[in-house]
Amino acid sequence: MNHRFSLASFVTFAVGLLCALALSASLLQAQQASPADLVLHNGKILTVDANYSVAQAVAIRGNVISAVGSNEDVLKLAGPQTTVIDLKGRTVIPGLIDTHRHIYEANYDGKMTPEKLLQYPVDWRAVRTKDDVVSQIKGLVDHYKFKPGEWIYVASEGLSVMGGDSGQGSQIKILFDELNRWELDKATPNNPMMMSEGMPEQNGLLVNSKALDIILASHGDMIKKYGRLWLDAGGRPDGHLEPPATRIVRVLPPQPNPADVGPEYKMTIDEDSAMGLTTVSTQLTDDLVNAYKWLESQGQMNVRMAYGMATIFGTFDDLDKKTKELAKLQGTGTDLIWVSSIAPSAADGAGSRTCMGMERKSTYGSIDNWWPMGQCHMDSEYSGPAGKGARTPASYFRDWVVQGGANGIRFANTHTAGERTIALLLNLTEQVQRQAGSAVTKQWAFDHCTYVNPRDFAQAARLQVTFSCAPKYIASTSAQALQTYGDAVANTYVVPVKGLLDAGVKVVFEADNNGYVWGDLELLQTRKDRDGKVWGPQERVDRTTVLKMATRWAADYVLKPDKLGSIEPGKWADLAVLDKDYMTIPTEQIHTIQPQLTVLNGKMIFLTPAFSQEYNLKPAGALIATFEQLKSRRRPGGSGGGAD
């Protein structure tokens, strides 16, 4: 019996061995018949797979990774036409993913004219009285000779109410207390007009009477229900708008030609390629979507883009029917551009407009008088700044989150800065889960981490929401938080990455600007400001975790965990070759890392001149430049990012 069992076992083993040899031969034949297009070997491949494995070589066939492993095994996949690169020990990482990046610089090099941008500037640096503003607008009307009834968009240049003391207190007072729709009517009696207010359009606009009449005629009932309009002393709408009213008017002026602005955006994403960024997530209005789709049609889209649809929010009041329709769009698109959410864009403001539940110990900045607690869009009691907003019976933001969430709308790609905003959103998330089940919110994400109260960590973990955290706030917000809210807030609330992770919350990386990402990745590890002060030292994270935040974990945020985020067979071939070893370089030198080669979708899209010369590589359509050379094209003060 034992003899017969051993014989049977041997037969089984032999058959298995023959099958394995046959399969191996079959794979070898397939490899020989279809060799790799690109092989990188003799390197340190940080795969960022589930085990954070390190390999020597990687092979790419078409737009996917075909093999990862030893030099010997991977080099077998090379054929006569394969590009083979000896990395000479260089480090390779998956293409970086930035989950909240500002990629909408429409006048990157300063060469776009107002006629092409369809935005006409008022220079606030020359403003001393409200009449100066009216006079400049009148000059624009006389110069450009707009047709009666044609929409005019006026951009407020040289004015910022983004946060802190901008030194423009008198000008901000002119904007919010002295200018109104009737003053604008003096300059624009025949045209509907909207003017920006030194903050993102979704959070504030000033319109004239013709523009206000148009939106009240088309959305009067919705505005009465949801607002938000500012009122004068007599109770009349004065032309200042906050969302959702801003969203209704924002879609009405004409938008630039994609062929005009597309090349401007291309210069922005060129810099992304030079940083090793291959995927970005952002919020895009329809005009921006059209511009990036134009770039894709021209074969110039050298970054993947997962975007929140930012135009539709706030433009309709049948939330149940419309959100069911919109939910079907999430995840649709191409391999380069796809919808990742239907985005409210901003749940509160930035700087003094950050929604906080704590009383300020000192003045934060020039706009405290208008927003002493911030722009609290998620708060059902919020109707606008102190003493100015019309009371509304409902909050569009809350209704959107609850009704839209139950219908499958994903909450992501949205500015959520203040600790009160986070707390309100977590409670709303809980409400949606009770109503429709936990599955509907499993991919929800809150952007920025500007302020997160530690008491909310456990709830966030239980609800399984993701936090997209911007290290820039460690440096820019902590010092102001110390002055405004005290030491405990400055050192425990601001970008608390380690605390969130330890509580079981998934955290991913974002820049929330257009700066050099390697400095941001360093800041997550050091938490040092420019003066060398460490803020919240207990919140520092190690370099392995940081790389996961910017690759593997971020792939979940952009809804492509099976395609992006690691160097593994079958995934899209997005990677970057670095000039320094990320795993061993001193932490405080990480900001000096410069990618030498960036591969997107299997194609080399960026090479430094030195790397190109070393390997005699000049791929068709690839950028051959340094990051500094690309950055030198920026207009002064342009493309620097900013808060929502």
C-alpha positions as CSV (number, residue, x, y, z in Angstrom):
1,M,0.0,0.0,0.0
2,N,2.8,2.4,0.9
3,H,4.6,1.4,-2.3
4,R,1.6,2.1,-4.4
5,F,1.0,5.5,-2.7
6,S,4.7,6.5,-3.3
7,L,4.4,5.5,-6.9
8,A,1.2,7.5,-7.3
9,S,2.9,10.5,-5.7
10,F,5.8,10.2,-8.1
11,V,3.5,10.1,-11.1
12,T,1.6,13.1,-9.9
13,F,4.9,15.0,-9.3
14,A,6.2,14.0,-12.7
15,V,3.0,15.1,-14.5
16,G,3.1,18.4,-12.6
17,L,6.8,19.0,-13.5
18,L,6.1,18.3,-17.2
19,C,3.2,20.8,-17.1
20,A,5.3,23.4,-15.4
21,L,8.1,22.9,-18.0
22,A,5.5,23.2,-20.8
23,L,4.1,26.3,-19.3
24,S,7.6,27.8,-18.8
25,A,8.4,27.0,-22.5
26,S,5.2,28.5,-23.6
27,L,5.9,31.7,-21.6
28,L,9.4,31.9,-23.0
29,Q,8.1,31.6,-26.5
30,A,5.5,34.3,-25.9
31,Q,8.3,36.5,-24.4
32,Q,10.5,35.9,-27.4
33,A,7.6,36.6,-29.8
34,S,6.7,39.8,-28.0
35,P,9.8,41.2,-26.3
36,A,9.7,44.2,-24.0
37,D,9.8,47.7,-25.4
38,L,11.8,49.1,-22.5
39,V,14.0,47.4,-19.8
40,L,15.5,49.2,-16.9
41,H,18.1,47.1,-15.0
42,N,20.9,47.3,-12.5
43,G,18.8,49.6,-10.4
44,K,17.0,49.8,-7.0
45,I,13.4,49.4,-7.9
46,L,11.2,50.5,-5.1
47,T,8.1,48.6,-6.2
48,V,5.8,49.9,-3.3
49,D,3.9,46.6,-3.7
50,A,2.1,45.1,-0.6
51,N,5.5,44.1,0.8
52,Y,7.4,47.2,-0.3
53,S,9.7,44.9,-2.3
54,V,12.9,46.1,-3.8
55,A,13.9,44.6,-7.2
56,Q,16.8,45.1,-9.6
57,A,15.0,45.5,-12.9
58,V,11.7,46.2,-14.6
59,A,10.4,45.5,-18.1
60,I,7.7,47.4,-19.9
61,R,5.7,46.2,-22.9
62,G,3.3,48.7,-24.5
63,N,1.8,50.8,-21.7
64,V,2.0,48.2,-18.9
65,I,4.7,46.7,-16.7
66,S,5.4,43.2,-17.9
67,A,8.0,42.0,-15.4
68,V,9.7,43.0,-12.2
69,G,12.6,41.1,-10.7
70,S,16.3,40.3,-11.0
71,N,18.6,41.6,-13.7
72,E,19.0,38.1,-15.1
73,D,15.3,37.3,-15.4
74,V,14.2,40.6,-16.7
75,L,17.0,41.0,-19.3
76,K,15.8,37.8,-20.9
77,L,12.7,39.7,-22.0
78,A,14.8,42.1,-24.1
79,G,14.7,41.8,-27.9
80,P,16.6,43.4,-30.7
81,Q,14.4,46.5,-30.7
82,T,14.2,46.8,-26.9
83,T,15.5,50.0,-25.3
84,V,17.8,48.7,-22.5
85,I,19.0,51.2,-19.9
86,D,21.6,50.3,-17.3
87,L,20.5,52.4,-14.3
88,K,24.0,52.1,-12.7
89,G,22.4,51.7,-9.3
90,R,19.8,54.5,-9.6
91,T,16.6,54.4,-7.6
92,V,13.2,53.9,-9.4
93,I,9.9,54.7,-7.9
94,P,6.3,54.5,-9.1
95,G,5.0,57.7,-10.7
96,L,4.0,60.1,-7.9
97,I,0.3,60.8,-7.4
98,D,-0.8,64.2,-6.0
99,T,-4.4,64.0,-4.8
100,H,-5.1,67.8,-4.7
101,R,-3.0,69.9,-7.1
102,H,-3.6,73.3,-8.6
103,I,-3.2,72.9,-12.3
104,Y,-5.3,75.7,-13.7
105,E,-2.8,78.5,-14.3
106,A,-4.5,80.1,-17.4
107,N,-1.8,82.7,-17.9
108,Y,1.3,80.7,-17.1
109,D,3.8,82.8,-19.0
110,G,2.0,86.1,-18.8
111,K,1.5,86.3,-22.6
112,M,-2.2,85.7,-22.7
113,T,-4.3,88.7,-23.5
114,P,-7.6,89.6,-21.8
115,E,-9.4,88.9,-25.1
116,K,-8.2,85.4,-25.1
117,L,-8.7,84.7,-21.4
118,L,-12.1,86.5,-21.5
119,Q,-11.1,88.0,-18.2
120,Y,-10.5,91.8,-17.9
121,P,-8.3,93.0,-15.0
122,V,-8.8,95.6,-12.4
123,D,-5.5,96.4,-10.7
124,W,-6.2,96.8,-6.9
125,R,-2.7,98.1,-6.3
126,A,-3.9,101.4,-7.8
127,V,-7.2,101.5,-5.8
128,R,-7.6,104.0,-3.0
129,T,-11.4,104.6,-3.2
130,K,-14.4,102.8,-4.6
131,D,-14.5,105.3,-7.4
132,D,-11.0,104.0,-8.5
133,V,-12.6,100.6,-9.1
134,V,-15.6,101.9,-10.9
135,S,-13.3,104.1,-13.1
136,Q,-11.1,101.1,-14.1
137,I,-14.1,99.1,-15.0
138,K,-15.5,102.0,-17.0
139,G,-12.2,102.1,-18.8
140,L,-12.4,98.4,-19.7
141,V,-15.9,98.9,-21.1
142,D,-14.8,101.8,-23.2
143,H,-11.7,100.1,-24.4
144,Y,-13.1,96.6,-25.3
145,K,-16.5,98.0,-26.5
146,F,-18.6,95.0,-25.3
147,K,-21.9,94.4,-27.1
148,P,-25.0,95.2,-25.1
149,G,-26.0,92.1,-23.2
150,E,-22.6,90.5,-23.4
151,W,-21.3,89.1,-20.2
152,I,-18.2,90.7,-18.7
153,Y,-15.8,88.9,-16.2
154,V,-13.6,91.3,-14.2
155,A,-10.6,89.8,-12.5
156,S,-9.4,91.5,-9.3
157,E,-5.6,91.5,-9.7
158,G,-3.3,92.4,-6.9
159,L,-5.9,91.7,-4.2
160,S,-5.9,88.8,-1.8
161,V,-8.3,87.9,1.0
162,M,-6.9,84.4,1.2
163,G,-5.8,84.7,4.9
164,G,-3.6,86.4,7.4
165,D,-3.0,90.1,7.3
166,S,-2.5,90.9,3.7
167,G,-1.9,94.6,4.4
168,Q,-4.8,95.4,2.3
169,G,-7.4,96.1,5.0
170,S,-8.5,99.4,3.5
171,Q,-9.0,97.9,0.0
172,I,-10.8,94.9,1.4
173,K,-13.2,97.3,3.2
174,I,-13.8,99.0,-0.1
175,L,-14.6,95.7,-1.7
176,F,-17.0,94.3,1.0
177,D,-18.5,97.5,2.6
178,E,-18.5,100.1,-0.1
179,L,-18.7,98.4,-3.5
180,N,-22.1,97.0,-4.5
181,R,-24.1,96.2,-7.6
182,W,-25.3,99.8,-7.9
183,E,-21.7,101.1,-8.0
184,L,-20.9,98.5,-10.7
185,D,-24.0,99.6,-12.6
186,K,-22.4,103.0,-13.1
187,A,-19.7,101.4,-15.2
188,T,-21.7,98.6,-16.8
189,P,-25.3,99.8,-17.4
190,N,-25.8,97.6,-20.5
191,N,-23.9,94.4,-19.6
192,P,-24.2,91.7,-16.9
193,M,-20.9,91.6,-15.0
194,M,-19.3,89.5,-12.4
195,M,-16.1,90.4,-10.5
196,S,-13.8,88.2,-8.5
197,E,-13.1,89.0,-4.9
198,G,-9.5,88.0,-4.2
199,M,-10.6,84.4,-3.4
200,P,-11.6,81.4,-5.5
201,E,-14.8,82.2,-7.5
202,Q,-16.8,79.4,-5.8
203,N,-16.5,81.2,-2.5
204,G,-17.3,84.8,-3.5
205,L,-18.3,87.0,-6.4
206,L,-19.6,90.5,-6.8
207,V,-22.2,91.1,-9.6
208,N,-24.0,94.1,-11.0
209,S,-27.8,94.4,-11.2
210,K,-28.2,92.9,-14.7
211,A,-26.3,89.8,-13.6
212,L,-28.3,89.5,-10.4
213,D,-31.6,89.9,-12.3
214,I,-30.6,87.1,-14.6
215,I,-29.9,84.5,-11.9
216,L,-32.9,85.5,-9.8
217,A,-35.1,85.1,-12.9
218,S,-33.7,81.6,-13.6
219,H,-33.1,80.3,-10.1
220,G,-35.1,82.6,-7.8
221,D,-36.8,79.9,-5.8
222,M,-33.6,78.0,-5.3
223,I,-31.8,81.2,-4.2
224,K,-34.6,81.9,-1.7
225,K,-34.2,78.5,-0.3
226,Y,-30.4,78.1,-0.3
227,G,-29.0,81.7,-0.8
228,R,-26.5,83.1,-0.2
229,L,-27.0,86.8,-0.9
230,W,-25.6,89.7,1.0
231,L,-28.1,92.4,2.0
232,D,-27.7,96.2,2.4
233,A,-29.0,98.1,5.4
234,G,-32.4,98.2,3.7
235,G,-32.6,94.4,3.2
236,R,-31.9,94.5,-0.5
237,P,-29.4,92.1,-2.2
238,D,-26.3,94.2,-2.7
239,G,-24.6,92.0,-5.4
240,H,-22.1,90.1,-3.2
241,L,-22.7,86.4,-3.5
242,E,-21.5,83.3,-1.7
243,P,-22.3,79.7,-2.7
244,P,-24.5,78.3,-4.1
245,A,-25.4,81.6,-5.7
246,T,-21.8,82.0,-7.0
247,R,-22.1,78.7,-8.8
248,I,-25.2,79.8,-10.7
249,V,-23.6,82.9,-12.0
250,R,-20.1,81.4,-12.7
251,V,-21.3,79.3,-15.6
252,L,-22.9,82.2,-17.5
253,P,-19.9,84.2,-18.9
254,P,-18.3,82.8,-22.1
255,Q,-15.2,80.6,-21.6
256,P,-11.8,80.7,-23.3
257,N,-11.1,78.7,-26.4
258,P,-9.4,75.4,-25.3
259,A,-6.8,75.8,-28.1
260,D,-5.8,79.2,-26.6
261,V,-5.5,78.1,-23.0
262,G,-4.5,74.5,-23.5
263,P,-0.8,75.4,-24.2
264,E,-0.7,77.4,-21.0
265,Y,-1.9,74.4,-19.0
266,K,0.6,72.2,-20.8
267,M,3.5,74.3,-19.4
268,T,2.1,73.6,-15.9
269,I,2.0,69.9,-16.4
270,D,5.4,69.9,-18.0
271,E,6.7,70.8,-14.5
272,D,4.8,67.9,-13.1
273,S,6.6,65.5,-15.4
274,A,10.0,66.9,-14.3
275,M,9.0,66.2,-10.6
276,G,8.1,62.5,-11.3
277,L,4.4,63.3,-11.0
278,T,2.4,61.1,-13.4
279,T,-1.1,61.4,-11.9
280,V,-2.8,64.4,-10.4
281,S,-6.3,64.8,-8.9
282,T,-8.1,68.1,-8.8
283,Q,-11.4,69.9,-9.2
284,L,-12.1,71.2,-12.7
285,T,-14.8,73.4,-14.2
286,D,-16.0,72.5,-17.7
287,D,-13.7,75.0,-19.4
288,L,-10.7,73.4,-17.8
289,V,-11.9,69.9,-18.7
290,N,-12.3,71.0,-22.3
291,A,-8.8,72.4,-22.3
292,Y,-7.2,69.2,-21.0
293,K,-9.3,67.1,-23.3
294,W,-7.9,69.3,-26.1
295,L,-4.4,68.6,-25.0
296,E,-5.2,64.9,-25.0
297,S,-6.5,65.1,-28.6
298,Q,-3.2,66.8,-29.6
299,G,-1.2,64.0,-27.9
300,Q,0.2,66.5,-25.4
301,M,-1.4,65.2,-22.2
302,N,1.6,64.0,-20.3
303,V,-0.1,63.5,-16.9
304,R,-3.1,61.4,-15.8
305,M,-5.9,63.5,-14.4
306,A,-8.6,62.3,-12.1
307,Y,-11.0,65.2,-11.6
308,G,-14.0,66.3,-9.6
309,M,-16.6,67.8,-11.8
310,A,-16.9,71.3,-10.3
311,T,-19.2,73.1,-12.6
312,I,-22.5,71.3,-11.9
313,F,-22.6,71.7,-8.1
314,G,-25.0,74.4,-6.9
315,T,-26.8,74.9,-10.3
316,F,-29.9,72.8,-9.6
317,D,-32.3,72.1,-6.8
318,D,-33.7,68.7,-7.7
319,L,-31.1,66.9,-5.8
320,D,-32.6,63.4,-5.7
321,K,-33.1,63.1,-9.5
322,K,-30.0,64.9,-10.6
323,T,-27.5,63.3,-8.2
324,K,-28.7,59.8,-9.3
325,E,-27.8,60.8,-12.9
326,L,-24.5,62.4,-12.0
327,A,-23.4,59.4,-9.9
328,K,-23.2,57.3,-13.1
329,L,-20.5,59.6,-14.5
330,Q,-18.0,58.8,-11.7
331,G,-15.1,56.7,-13.0
332,T,-15.9,57.4,-16.6
333,G,-13.4,58.9,-19.1
334,T,-10.2,57.7,-20.6
335,D,-6.9,56.3,-19.3
336,L,-5.6,59.9,-19.1
337,I,-8.6,61.9,-18.0
338,W,-11.5,60.5,-15.9
339,V,-14.1,61.7,-13.4
340,S,-13.3,60.9,-9.8
341,S,-16.1,62.8,-8.1
342,I,-18.9,65.3,-8.5
343,A,-17.2,68.0,-6.4
344,P,-18.6,70.8,-4.2
345,S,-15.1,72.2,-4.6
346,A,-15.0,73.9,-1.2
347,A,-16.8,73.1,2.0
348,D,-15.3,76.2,3.7
349,G,-12.8,78.9,3.0
350,A,-9.1,79.4,3.6
351,G,-7.2,81.6,6.0
352,S,-9.7,83.7,8.0
353,R,-12.4,82.0,6.1
354,T,-11.5,78.6,7.5
355,C,-14.5,77.3,9.4
356,M,-13.5,76.8,13.0
357,G,-15.5,76.0,16.1
358,M,-13.1,77.7,18.5
359,E,-13.0,81.4,19.5
360,R,-10.0,83.2,18.2
361,K,-7.6,84.5,20.8
362,S,-6.3,87.2,18.5
363,T,-7.1,88.8,15.2
364,Y,-6.2,86.5,12.4
365,G,-6.1,88.9,9.5
366,S,-7.7,91.7,7.5
367,I,-11.1,89.9,7.0
368,D,-11.9,88.8,10.5
369,N,-14.7,91.3,10.8
370,W,-16.6,89.7,8.0
371,W,-15.9,86.0,8.9
372,P,-15.2,85.7,12.6
373,M,-15.8,81.9,12.5
374,G,-15.0,81.4,8.8
375,Q,-17.1,80.5,5.8
376,C,-18.9,77.5,7.2
377,H,-20.8,76.2,4.2
378,M,-21.6,72.9,5.9
379,D,-23.2,74.6,8.9
380,S,-27.0,74.8,8.6
381,E,-26.9,78.1,10.5
382,Y,-24.4,79.8,8.1
383,S,-25.9,82.4,5.8
384,G,-22.9,84.5,5.1
385,P,-20.6,87.0,6.9
386,A,-21.6,88.7,10.1
387,G,-24.5,91.1,9.7
388,K,-24.7,90.8,5.9
389,G,-26.1,87.4,4.8
390,A,-29.8,86.8,4.0
391,R,-31.2,84.0,6.2
392,T,-32.0,80.8,4.3
393,P,-34.2,77.9,5.4
394,A,-31.8,75.2,4.2
395,S,-28.1,74.4,3.5
396,Y,-27.4,73.3,0.0
397,F,-24.2,71.8,1.0
398,R,-25.7,69.6,3.7
399,D,-28.6,68.5,1.5
400,W,-26.1,67.7,-1.3
401,V,-24.0,65.5,0.9
402,V,-26.9,63.6,2.5
403,Q,-29.1,63.2,-0.6
404,G,-26.2,62.9,-3.1
405,G,-24.3,60.6,-0.9
406,A,-27.3,58.2,-0.6
407,N,-27.5,58.2,-4.4
408,G,-23.9,57.3,-4.9
409,I,-22.2,60.7,-5.2
410,R,-18.7,60.5,-4.0
411,F,-17.4,63.3,-1.7
412,A,-13.8,64.1,-2.8
413,N,-11.7,66.8,-4.5
414,T,-13.1,69.3,-2.1
415,H,-11.4,71.9,0.1
416,T,-12.2,71.0,3.8
417,A,-9.9,73.1,5.9
418,G,-11.4,73.8,9.3
419,E,-11.9,71.5,12.3
420,R,-15.6,72.5,12.5
421,T,-16.1,71.6,8.8
422,I,-14.4,68.2,9.4
423,A,-16.6,67.5,12.4
424,L,-19.8,68.4,10.5
425,L,-18.8,66.3,7.5
426,L,-18.0,63.3,9.6
427,N,-21.5,63.5,11.2
428,L,-23.1,63.9,7.8
429,T,-21.1,60.9,6.6
430,E,-22.5,58.9,9.5
431,Q,-26.0,60.1,8.6
432,V,-25.5,58.9,5.0
433,Q,-24.2,55.5,6.2
434,R,-27.3,55.0,8.4
435,Q,-29.5,55.9,5.5
436,A,-27.9,54.0,2.7
437,G,-25.2,51.7,4.2
438,S,-21.5,52.1,4.7
439,A,-20.5,51.0,1.2
440,V,-21.7,54.3,-0.3
441,T,-19.1,56.4,1.5
442,K,-16.2,54.0,1.4
443,Q,-14.3,56.1,-1.1
444,W,-15.0,59.5,0.4
445,A,-12.1,61.8,1.1
446,F,-11.5,65.1,2.9
447,D,-8.8,67.3,1.4
448,H,-6.1,69.4,3.1
449,C,-5.9,68.4,6.8
450,T,-5.4,72.0,7.7
451,Y,-7.1,71.6,11.1
452,V,-8.3,68.2,12.4
453,N,-9.4,67.8,16.0
454,P,-7.8,64.7,17.5
455,R,-11.1,63.9,19.1
456,D,-12.4,63.1,15.6
457,F,-9.7,60.6,14.6
458,A,-11.6,57.6,15.9
459,Q,-14.8,58.5,14.2
460,A,-13.0,59.1,10.9
461,A,-11.4,55.6,11.2
462,R,-14.7,54.0,12.0
463,L,-16.3,55.6,9.0
464,Q,-13.3,54.6,6.8
465,V,-13.0,58.0,5.1
466,T,-9.6,59.1,3.6
467,F,-7.7,62.2,4.5
468,S,-5.7,63.9,1.8
469,C,-3.1,65.9,3.6
470,A,-1.1,69.0,2.5
471,P,2.3,69.4,4.3
472,K,2.5,73.0,3.2
473,Y,0.1,73.9,6.0
474,I,2.6,72.6,8.6
475,A,4.8,75.6,7.8
476,S,2.2,78.1,6.7
477,T,-0.6,77.5,9.3
478,S,1.1,76.4,12.5
479,A,2.6,79.8,13.5
480,Q,-0.6,81.6,12.8
481,A,-2.5,78.9,14.7
482,L,-0.2,79.4,17.7
483,Q,-1.1,83.1,17.7
484,T,-4.8,82.6,17.0
485,Y,-5.8,79.4,18.9
486,G,-2.8,78.6,21.1
487,D,-0.1,76.0,21.4
488,A,-2.2,72.9,21.7
489,V,-4.0,73.6,18.4
490,A,-0.8,74.6,16.6
491,N,1.0,71.4,17.6
492,T,-1.8,68.8,17.5
493,Y,-4.5,69.9,15.0
494,V,-2.4,71.0,12.0
495,V,-1.8,68.2,9.4
496,P,-1.8,65.5,12.0
497,V,-0.8,62.7,9.7
498,K,0.8,60.3,12.3
499,G,-2.2,60.6,14.6
500,L,-4.6,59.8,11.9
501,L,-2.6,56.9,10.7
502,D,-2.2,55.5,14.2
503,A,-6.0,55.8,14.6
504,G,-6.5,53.6,11.5
505,V,-7.3,56.3,9.0
506,K,-5.9,56.1,5.5
507,V,-3.9,59.2,4.6
508,V,-2.7,60.3,1.2
509,F,-0.4,63.0,-0.1
510,E,-1.4,66.3,-1.7
511,A,0.5,69.5,-2.4
512,D,-2.4,72.0,-2.7
513,N,-0.2,74.1,-4.9
514,N,2.1,73.9,-7.9
515,G,5.3,73.8,-5.9
516,Y,8.1,71.2,-6.0
517,V,6.7,68.1,-4.5
518,W,9.9,66.7,-3.1
519,G,10.1,69.6,-0.6
520,D,6.6,68.7,0.5
521,L,7.5,65.0,0.9
522,E,10.5,66.1,3.0
523,L,8.2,68.3,5.1
524,L,6.0,65.4,6.1
525,Q,9.1,63.8,7.6
526,T,10.7,66.8,9.3
527,R,7.8,69.2,10.0
528,K,10.3,72.0,10.0
529,D,9.4,75.5,8.9
530,R,11.9,77.8,7.2
531,D,13.3,79.0,10.5
532,G,14.0,75.4,11.5
533,K,11.2,75.1,14.1
534,V,9.5,71.7,14.3
535,W,5.8,71.9,14.6
536,G,4.0,68.9,16.1
537,P,7.1,66.6,16.2
538,Q,4.9,63.6,17.2
539,E,3.2,63.8,13.8
540,R,6.4,63.1,11.8
541,V,6.2,60.0,9.6
542,D,8.9,57.9,8.1
543,R,10.0,57.9,4.5
544,T,8.4,54.5,3.6
545,T,5.0,55.8,4.8
546,V,5.4,59.0,2.9
547,L,6.2,57.2,-0.4
548,K,3.1,55.0,0.1
549,M,1.0,58.1,0.7
550,A,2.1,59.5,-2.6
551,T,1.8,56.3,-4.6
552,R,0.0,53.1,-3.5
553,W,-2.5,54.7,-1.1
554,A,-3.1,57.7,-3.4
555,A,-4.1,55.3,-6.2
556,D,-7.2,54.5,-4.1
557,Y,-8.1,58.2,-4.0
558,V,-8.0,58.4,-7.8
559,L,-10.1,55.2,-8.1
560,K,-7.3,53.3,-9.9
561,P,-5.7,50.9,-7.2
562,D,-5.6,48.1,-9.8
563,K,-3.7,50.3,-12.4
564,L,-1.6,52.8,-10.5
565,G,0.5,53.3,-7.4
566,S,3.1,50.5,-7.6
567,I,5.6,48.8,-10.0
568,E,3.9,45.5,-10.5
569,P,3.2,43.3,-13.6
570,G,-0.1,44.3,-15.2
571,K,-0.1,47.9,-13.9
572,W,0.2,50.9,-16.0
573,A,3.9,51.7,-16.7
574,D,4.3,55.0,-14.8
575,L,7.6,55.5,-13.0
576,A,10.4,57.8,-12.3
577,V,14.2,57.3,-12.2
578,L,15.8,59.5,-9.4
579,D,19.2,61.0,-9.2
580,K,19.5,60.1,-5.5
581,D,18.5,57.1,-3.4
582,Y,15.2,58.1,-1.7
583,M,15.7,55.5,1.0
584,T,19.1,56.5,2.2
585,I,19.5,60.2,1.5
586,P,19.5,62.3,4.7
587,T,15.9,63.4,5.4
588,E,16.7,67.1,5.2
589,Q,18.1,66.6,1.7
590,I,15.0,64.9,0.2
591,H,14.0,68.3,-1.3
592,T,17.1,68.1,-3.6
593,I,16.0,64.9,-5.3
594,Q,15.5,65.5,-9.1
595,P,14.0,62.8,-11.3
596,Q,16.2,62.1,-14.3
597,L,13.6,60.1,-16.3
598,T,9.8,60.0,-16.1
599,V,7.8,57.3,-17.9
600,L,4.1,57.7,-18.4
601,N,2.0,55.0,-20.0
602,G,5.1,53.2,-21.1
603,K,6.6,56.2,-22.9
604,M,9.5,58.4,-21.8
605,I,8.0,61.8,-21.4
606,F,10.8,63.7,-19.5
607,L,14.5,63.4,-19.4
608,T,17.1,65.7,-18.0
609,P,19.7,66.8,-20.6
610,A,22.4,64.9,-18.7
611,F,20.5,61.7,-18.7
612,S,19.5,62.1,-22.3
613,Q,23.2,62.6,-23.3
614,E,24.5,59.8,-21.1
615,Y,22.2,57.2,-22.9
616,N,21.9,59.0,-26.2
617,L,18.1,59.1,-25.7
618,K,15.9,61.5,-27.6
619,P,12.4,60.0,-27.6
620,A,9.9,61.7,-29.9
621,G,7.8,64.2,-28.1
622,A,9.7,63.9,-24.8
623,L,10.7,66.9,-22.7
624,I,14.5,67.2,-22.4
625,A,15.1,69.9,-19.8
626,T,15.7,70.6,-16.2
627,F,13.0,71.5,-13.8
628,E,14.6,74.9,-13.3
629,Q,14.5,75.5,-17.1
630,L,10.8,74.7,-17.2
631,K,10.1,76.8,-14.1
632,S,11.8,79.8,-15.7
633,R,9.0,80.2,-18.1
634,R,6.6,81.2,-15.4
635,R,5.4,84.8,-15.3
636,P,6.5,86.6,-12.1
637,G,4.2,85.6,-9.3
638,G,2.4,83.0,-11.5
639,S,1.7,79.3,-11.1
640,G,2.5,79.3,-7.5
641,G,-0.6,77.7,-6.4
642,G,-2.7,78.9,-3.5
643,A,-5.5,77.8,-1.3
644,D,-9.1,77.1,-2.3
